[in-house]
Amino acid sequence: MPTQKKRPKRKQAKPPPERPRRARPSPKVGAGPVLRAPGPLQYKVVELSTVDEGSLERTVNQWVRQGWNLDGVQFAMRESSKRPAMAFVFLTREGDAAAHDAEEARERLMRLSETGSLTAELAADHARVHAKRTQGRGLPISAHERLAQLAGLDEAEPPERGLILEPEE
């Protein structure tokens, strides 16, 4: 015996009556986020190379205690694994952006370079060599001259301007 098709229900001619709205409870202290008028924000990005529950939790708690608000977390994935390789934690707080102080950053780098690690020693040595090379010059050297220096040549060979073809006899 063939099955019968169901008929679609008819739509009512009038919409259903409106439900009475409940009054919203007043926000309690510590109950949730407080909305403020928009103002200038400072942003902070924290990079985590070890991604696990503990490191994320410690990082968020550390910065929230200092007055920052969690804005989001972005994970960087590996192709060969489902586990994230890195995480970036984004934080914000009210206030003008911090002024960039180049001298303070340079001093911090110098303090970091004096830690005694092999990498820091190599970086400091490279900085000294670079300072000696550029001391007498006002202009930077060309890429051709730099390659000659790296190859250990005393003088860079003059670049060829073009090929001169000899006529066939």
FENHU-V172425 format. One record per run of one state. SS is the DSSP state (H for helix, E for strand, C for the rest). FROM is the first residue (numbers start at 0). TO is the last residue. Records with the same first field share a line. If there is no record, write none. Layout:
SS->FROM-TO, FROM-TO
This chain:
C->0-39, 48-51, 65-67, 77-82, 94-100, 113-116, 135-141, 151-168
E->40-47, 68-76, 83-93
H->52-64, 101-112, 117-134, 142-150
